[in-house]
Amino acid sequence: MTYLWLKALHLIFMVSWFAGLFYLPRIFVNLAMTQDDDKKETYLHLLIMAKKLYRFVTPFMILTVLFGSWMLYLNFGLIGTLWMKIKLGLVASLIIYHFICGINLKQFSDHIDNSADNSADKNTKRKSHIYYRWFNEFPVIILFAIIILATLKP
């Protein structure tokens, strides 16, 4: 019974974390499209939304990993299976992706700080909204792979 509760909590926090991983890069797309000085108010609003979302979903990442690790501890034989090794590698890539989102968020925040500084270089290279549209696809692909692995256990 304990294992089923752990699985339920793992899935709840995983779904919540993924909701954030899907939405945060969409905010990045909009931030990248509103970097002009005439859209500063919109930019600031989106930046606040992105920061709050990142802070909100980070605990979901931690809890997903915690409950997943606890289940793995209780069923340690799974660690030797190929599908679990691949799944854990994919989860590691999602954790890295999550922190890359944090780095991107910092860069968007620094853009505001630099635009307020008159000495800042206005031609600073920034990623385009097209980049973030593609960046947004990564967690979708990883989710499909994880669900297929966890369900089919090939």
N, C-alpha and C positions, 0 to 999 in steps of 0.2 A: 504494500500500500504506500509506503514511504516513497518508493521509486516512482510510482505514478504521480504523486504530488510534486516530486522534483521535476518530472517530465512536463507536467502542466505549467509549473512556474517557469521552467526553461523556455517553453514555447510562448508563454505570455510575454516575457521580457524580450524574447527574440523578435516577435512580431512588432512590439513597441519600438525596439531599436531600429529595425528595418524601416518602419514608418519615418523615423527621423533621417535615416540614410537616404531614403528616396526623396524626401522633401527639401533637406538642406541644400543639396546641389541645385535644385530648382530655384531656390532663393539666390544662389550664386549666379545663375543665368540672368536673373533680373538685376542683380547688383552690377554685373558686367555690362548690362545694357543701359544703366542709369548713372554712369560715372561722369557725366557732363556737369558743369557747374550749375546749369539751370535746373537740374533735377536733384539738387543736394538734399532737399527735404525728403524726397522719396527714398533716396539712397540711405539716409540716416534711419528712416523707418525700417527699411529692409534689413539693414545691418543689426538693428536692435532685435528684430525677429530672429535673425540667424543666430545671434549670440545666445538668446534665450533658448532656442531650440537645441543648440549644441549642448548647453549646460543641462537641459532637461533630459536628453537621450543618453548622455554619457553614463549615468548610473544604470540605465537599461543594458548597456554594453557590459558593464561590470557584472550585473546580476545574471545576464545570459551566460557569461563565461563561468561564473561561480556555480550556478545550478548545473550547467553542462559538465563541469569538472567533477562535481559531487556525484552525478550519475555515472560518470566514467570510473570514479573511484569504487563505486558499489558494483560495477560490472567491468572490472579491469581487463577481463579477457578480450574486450572489444579493441583495446589499444593495439593488439597484434594484427588486426584485420586491415586489409588494404584500403577498403572504403573509408574506415575511420581515420586512417593516416591522411588520406586525401582531404577528408572533411576538416580535420584539424588544420591542415595547411590552408584551406580556403577560409576558415575562421580567422587564422592569423593574418591573412591578406585583408580581411574585413576590418580587423583591429587597426592595421596600418592605414587603411583607407579612412577610417574614422579620424585618426590623428592627422592625416593629410587634410581632411576637411577642416580641422582646427587650425592648421597652418594657413590654409586658404582664407579662413575667416580672419586671421591676424593680418594677412596681407590686405584684405579689404578694409580692415580697421585702420591700418597704417596709411592707406590711400587718403583717408579723411585727414589724418594728422599731417601728412605731407602737403595736402592741398591748402591747409591753413597756413603753412609756412611758405612765405613768398620766395624764399631761396630754394625751395624744392624744385627738382627737375620735373617739369610738366610732361616731358616725353618718356616718363618711366614706362617700360614695357609691361603691359598687363595682359592677362589671358582674355581671350574673347568669349562671348556668350556661346559661340559654337563649341569651343573647347569644353565648357562646363556642361553643355548638352550631351557630349560624348562621355565626359567624366561621370555623369549621372547614370549611365547605363551599367557601370561596373557592378554595383550591388545587386542589380536585377539578375544579371548573368550568374553571379555567385549564389544568389538565393535559389535559382533553378537547379544549379548543380548540387547544392547541399540537400535540397528536398529530394532530388532523385537518388542521391547516395544514401540518405537516411531511410528512404522508403524501400528502395530495391535492394540495398546492401549487396551490390555486385561483387 
